[in-house]
Amino acid sequence: MPTAAAPTHPAALGAFWRAVQAARPDFVIPARFAVRCIGTSPEMNTIILDLIANGQKVGTFPLPLQLERLGEPLPQPGDLTAHVRLDGTPRLLVRTTAVEQVAFKDITEKHTAIDGPTVRPLDVWRKIHIPYYTNMMAGYGLSFTEDIPLCVEHFECLYVAP
């Protein structure tokens, strides 16, 4: 599922970065990073974060329109994102490794291979994402079309909070 802005808790985020630094002393904490929440329910959020943590999900499909409306830049290689639970508690840190803009209609199984294992077949991916993007677009007073651009964002998990 595409990512969205999440509530942030400064104390929790500070503790998260201290834990990252303790676990990865070679890692330089950046001045700028994104905080996102992925999934639309607590259960889905947990499932998706677990898939990222164990390396089974290595990418996502943010909608540029949503990022624009949230005042966030499009993802770029090297960007860092703290993925949080729905309550804003940081769970893991990922680094964007590649980004490609692709129209929804042009998504193939080559693209969906970065998603969780059960979502990789194109027909399943489409079945899940058409209603998701339809609802998202409706929230902006727009209609879903298969011409909408998506970011195909590849990432690597750098740190998982205990």
C-alpha distance (Angstrom), angle and dihedral (degrees) to the residues before:
residue distance angle dihedral
M1 . . .
P2 3.75 . .
T3 3.74 117.9 .
A4 3.78 127.5 -110.8
A5 3.75 136.6 -166.5
A6 3.78 112.2 -85.4
P7 3.76 134.8 -157.3
T8 3.75 110.8 -93.1
H9 3.77 127.5 -146.3
P10 3.82 107.2 -157.5
A11 3.82 94.2 -153.2
A12 3.81 92.5 49.4
L13 3.80 91.2 45.4
G14 3.81 90.8 49.7
A15 3.80 91.1 50.5
F16 3.80 89.7 47.4
W17 3.82 92.3 53.9
R18 3.81 91.2 47.0
A19 3.82 89.0 52.6
V20 3.82 90.6 48.2
Q21 3.81 90.1 50.8
A22 3.82 92.1 47.8
A23 3.81 92.0 49.5
R24 3.80 94.6 40.9
P25 3.84 109.0 30.5
D26 3.81 88.4 169.2
F27 3.79 90.0 60.9
V28 3.80 119.7 95.8
I29 3.78 113.3 -143.7
P30 3.81 107.0 -129.5
A31 3.78 126.8 -130.1
R32 3.82 89.9 -132.2
F33 3.78 128.8 41.0
A34 3.79 137.9 145.4
V35 3.77 126.7 -113.8
R36 3.78 114.1 -153.0
C37 3.75 140.5 170.0
I38 3.77 118.8 -147.3
G39 3.80 125.2 -159.6
T40 3.79 131.1 36.2
S41 3.81 101.2 -113.9
P42 3.81 135.4 34.0
E43 3.80 90.4 -106.1
M44 3.81 94.4 48.9
N45 3.81 90.8 44.5
T46 3.82 90.8 54.3
I47 3.81 93.0 46.4
I48 3.80 93.1 49.5
L49 3.81 94.5 45.1
D50 3.81 89.7 49.7
L51 3.82 90.3 51.2
I52 3.81 90.2 51.7
A53 3.81 92.0 45.4
N54 3.81 92.7 53.7
G55 3.81 94.3 43.4
Q56 3.79 97.7 -111.2
K57 3.81 94.1 114.8
V58 3.80 113.3 47.9
G59 3.77 102.3 165.9
T60 3.76 149.0 19.9
F61 3.80 141.1 -153.3
P62 3.81 112.6 -121.0
L63 3.76 118.7 -173.4
P64 3.82 109.7 -124.0
L65 3.81 90.3 -146.3
Q66 3.81 90.8 58.1
L67 3.80 92.8 48.1
E68 3.80 89.7 49.1
R69 3.81 91.9 50.4
L70 3.81 89.9 48.9
G71 3.81 90.3 50.8
E72 3.81 92.2 -115.9
P73 3.80 125.1 135.8
L74 3.77 121.8 -119.5
P75 3.80 111.5 -91.6
Q76 3.79 116.9 -92.5
P77 3.81 131.2 -169.6
G78 3.79 109.0 -84.8
D79 3.82 94.9 29.2
L80 3.78 115.5 136.6
T81 3.78 123.0 -141.1
A82 3.77 128.2 -171.0
H83 3.79 105.6 -150.2
V84 3.77 112.7 -151.2
R85 3.77 138.9 -167.1
L86 3.80 116.7 -106.5
D87 3.82 89.0 -93.5
G88 3.82 90.0 58.1
T89 3.82 97.2 -105.2
P90 3.83 109.1 144.8
R91 3.81 112.5 -117.8
L92 3.79 107.8 168.1
L93 3.77 146.1 -1.4
V94 3.79 123.1 -131.7
R95 3.79 133.4 -177.3
T96 3.80 120.1 -146.0
T97 3.80 109.4 -123.3
A98 3.82 102.2 177.7
V99 3.80 139.1 1.4
E100 3.77 130.6 -163.5
Q101 3.81 127.7 178.3
V102 3.78 111.6 -136.6
A103 3.80 132.1 168.4
F104 3.80 112.1 -114.4
K105 3.82 90.4 -116.6
D106 3.82 90.6 56.3
I107 3.82 96.5 54.1
T108 3.81 110.1 121.4
E109 3.79 135.2 -177.9
K110 3.79 86.2 -93.2
H111 3.81 85.9 67.2
T112 3.81 97.5 39.1
A113 3.83 90.3 52.9
I114 3.82 87.3 86.3
D115 3.80 92.7 61.0
G116 3.79 128.7 84.0
P117 3.81 115.6 -62.6
T118 3.81 97.1 -106.1
V119 3.82 91.9 49.3
R120 3.80 98.7 48.6
P121 3.83 98.8 91.2
L122 3.81 104.5 92.5
D123 3.81 94.9 -130.3
V124 3.82 90.8 53.4
W125 3.80 92.5 44.7
R126 3.81 90.9 51.5
K127 3.81 93.0 45.4
I128 3.81 89.9 56.0
H129 3.79 99.4 37.9
I130 3.83 101.9 44.6
P131 3.83 92.5 65.1
Y132 3.80 91.1 40.0
Y133 3.80 94.5 53.4
T134 3.83 91.1 38.8
N135 3.81 89.9 57.8
M136 3.78 92.2 43.3
M137 3.80 93.1 50.4
A138 3.82 91.0 46.2
G139 3.81 88.0 55.9
Y140 3.81 87.0 62.2
G141 3.81 92.8 45.6
L142 3.80 91.3 -105.6
S143 3.78 134.8 118.1
F144 3.77 124.8 -120.6
T145 3.78 116.2 -114.2
E146 3.76 128.2 173.3
D147 3.81 88.4 -118.2
I148 3.83 93.2 71.3
P149 3.79 112.1 121.0
L150 3.78 119.6 -120.3
C151 3.76 130.9 -170.6
V152 3.78 112.2 -126.1
E153 3.79 97.5 -150.7
H154 3.81 119.2 -168.8
F155 3.79 117.5 -163.9
E156 3.78 144.4 171.5
C157 3.77 124.8 -137.9
L158 3.81 110.9 -121.1
Y159 3.80 101.8 174.7
V160 3.79 139.2 11.0
A161 3.81 118.9 -160.6
P162 3.80 113.7 -126.5
